[in-house]
Structure formats: C-alpha cells, structure tokens
Amino acid sequence: MAFIHTPDASASEKTTSMYASAEANYGYLPNMYRAFGHRPEVMESWAGLLSSIRSHMSLRRYELVTLAAAKELKSSYCMLAHGSVLLREGFTSDGLTAVVNETEKAPIDAGERAIMAFAAKVARDATSVTQQDIDGLKKHGLSDAEIFDVTAAAAARCFFSKMLDALGAAPDHAYIERLEPNVRRTLSVGREVERPLAPSSASGASQ
C-alpha cells in the first residue's frame, strides 16, 4: 500500500479526525489519506491551498488543468481521481479518452487545449515557460489573474502527485469497481491500481 508504515486511526487525535472525515466522505479510507497519516496538518493545509485556488476557477477548467499536470507527472492516482470528476461532470468515456490522448476529437475548445498544454509545461519544466507562452494564453482571453490560477493549480499538483508516488501510495481499489477497464487503462499512466479487495465505493477520491 505504501513504502512507509502508515499510522492507524488511533495514532493521534488529528489523524483519527482526518481518517474519520475521509471515510465519511468516500465510504472508505483512501490511500492518499493514509499516506498523510503521520502529518495530518499537512493534508489540512493542502486542502486549504486547493480551496483557495479552486475558488477562482470553474470546476471544468480546474479539472482539465489538473488532468494535464497529472499526466505529465505520470500520476495514476491523480489521473484516476480527476478523470472520474470529469466523467461525473458530463464527459463521456470516449470524450475523456480523447482528451487524455490529445486527439482532435477531444470535446474541448482551442483555449482549453492551450491551457492544458501550458499546465503540462509547468509540470514538466517550469523554467521552459516563456513570455510567448503567457501571451498565447492571453490570445485565448485569459487575464493575468486567470493565468496565475492555472499556474497555481498545475504547480500545486506537482506537490501532491509527487508526495503520493514517492511514498508508494497506490490508487484506490475503488477505481477498478467504478471505471470502465478501457478508461482505467487510459488514466493509469504510472503506478498500478491497488489490487487487494477493499470496501466498495460509489466514487473515487479526489484531491
């Protein structure tokens, strides 16, 4: 499940509270919360950072930016989590697959393609970003503040995706139960989904 020992629910009051809240939200305890069991205050701060970033973006834009960054980071966990959100928000399985594979049939407009390409570049090598990249986003109507938001979402994803992968947190078994096999394969760009049986869930966890 992870490369480090993850505390049980009785480890500390904060850990107990974090685990209980996660189980109440998802119907099971996601591995990403177990990974932060030693430092629940870091997960709390992460949630606060995400909330501040997302408050200035539409859900669709935030999820597309996150998907692009997660793909570049080879984070199966984040791809599965945020791909699941897009499916719940109206993307078809074929449409989501087209977005991930960057085909012309992807149900996104030119501005969204540019935003995703920029997010991937931030995740891949932020030092490669140039004024031309910023100007390109402005041609699609983004303001300086909106470019900040996109950059913040992509950069923040680097922290969370790398934390989970570096600690060996496998994507939850719930994704096997709720996603079509072909979609799951498309979104699994890094670590494999957890195989042991776990309590079923109606939805995967997203952070």
C-alpha angles and dihedrals in degrees: 000000000000140000091239131052109265117213121246122238093272095059096101140338092258093048091048091051093047093049093046092050092049093049090049091051100043105023091241137042109269117220091237090067092048089054090058093044093111093054110027090164089067091056088048091052090046090054089051092050092049092049092053092049096045094047090075098044136067113250091243094054093045093051094047091049091048092048091052093049093045092051091052089049091049090235109161091180095057093039092053093044097048095035086058090054091053090051090053089048094058109279114135120227090252092047093051091047090052091051092051092046091045095231126161089248092065109124095235131102129240092265092054091048089053092048092050092048089051093048090051090051092051090051093044100046121339091192088067092063112109138186087260090063091053092046089051091057091049089055086061091055102263118146124218089259092051091049088052090053093051091047092048093051093049094044093046090052089061090063097049099039093047092047092054096044095044090053093045097244106169121213110265122270087236089080090064089056100045105034129070110249094244092050092047091052091050092051095043099089097149133005118026122251116266109270107196114095115266134176110291122250136195092224142015123249120263128196 
